[in-house]
Amino acid sequence: MTYHPKSDFMAVMMQRGFLADCTDYQGLDEALSKGVVPAYIGFDATAKSLHVGSLIQIMMLRWLQKTGHKPITLMGGGTTKVGDPSFRADERPLLSAEQIDANIAGIRRVFSAYIDYSDTPSGALMLNNAEWLDGLNYLDFLRDIGRHFSINRMLSFESVKSRLDREQSLSFLEFNYMILQAYDFLELNRRYGCLLQMGGSDQWGNIVNGIDLTRRVLDHEIYGLTSPLLTTSDGKKMGKSQSGAVWLDADMLSPYEFWQFWRNTTDADVGRFLKLYTELPVEECDRLGALGGAEINEAKIVLANKVTGLLHGPAAAAAAEATAREVFEKGGVGDDLPTLTLSRVELGDGISIVQLIVRTGLAGSGKEAKRLISDNGARLDDAPLSDAGLMIDAAALASPIKLSAGKKRHALVQLDG
């Protein structure tokens, strides 16, 4: 891509690796150069928090605001009732309205760490598509909106084709999702003057649908921009760790574990992740990413500190780094490790070490915990743990114990009171 952008936002997107595709580079760039552009990304409320997989989208909205434009975080209170089929092998479980509202409240807290919702020209808006979707009259919607969609064209989208070839069929409920998402863009343009939808490259078909629909119904020119679907250099999907999803909510994943996720980045990903997930200058990201040997570990600490600082605050990042140095360099316990606190009722006459490894999140199941022990990957207070039948009683918990899985993952277990 040899396009040379005039606007700050497009320059940032291209220099830092956020840009996969755009429906009209020049048209969007000119709109961004003329004045404040409202732009949105949609987030379905399928859990109480977003995870690291959504962080690239959140950072795009943050940069949009930093370059003088207006982010719109659109919560899918309506579309979550349907479920996005994009590149999924199966249908999403349906949630109740109460679950969806609770999830939206949790997600709102995460956004506030990155985006300013103040009443200013570039102050962000938090909207919910239930505002216009819940009251739709089905027959009117079919007549006014449905007639603009070609089934032949919708069947040609990769996200749909991938499901048509599988055993789990694509339901009519999910097929409607594409039309509803296109309608969101139309309504956001009509109500809030929104000119741009952004999303991952798996959303390209949905974004183009919205642009076409808005052009047909309102005769307005609007734009779409997608980011690359991010995988780590070893091919894993971004946002997953050995112990599950890397949540952005501190109640679901401690700041220390979040910091550790970034500290454990593969060497080859450090430079790229610094550009995407921090605000360090591009030249500094390139310099840090090119370091070799032991020096790359210091670059990973910079990455972990900057990303954790943005989400949880600089103090949480500093505490996590201090704990990591205490644990790894001095063999200590550290103040910030994930901690499991047992009541005396829970403990009873004793609890198995396998159960503790699972409950601290160091293993996903009893089977996995036993395998960890048999492979010599588990440690108790830094000593190798070889007995999967070991029981821990109140005497053993007179002071907190430290469990470890491999060299990098640790947790404390203590007795309440």
Order of alpha helices (4+ residues) and beta strands (2+ residues): alpha-beta-alpha-beta-alpha-beta-alpha-beta-alpha-alpha-alpha-alpha-alpha-beta-alpha-beta-beta-beta-alpha-alpha-alpha-alpha-alpha-beta-alpha-beta-alpha-alpha-beta-beta-beta-beta-beta
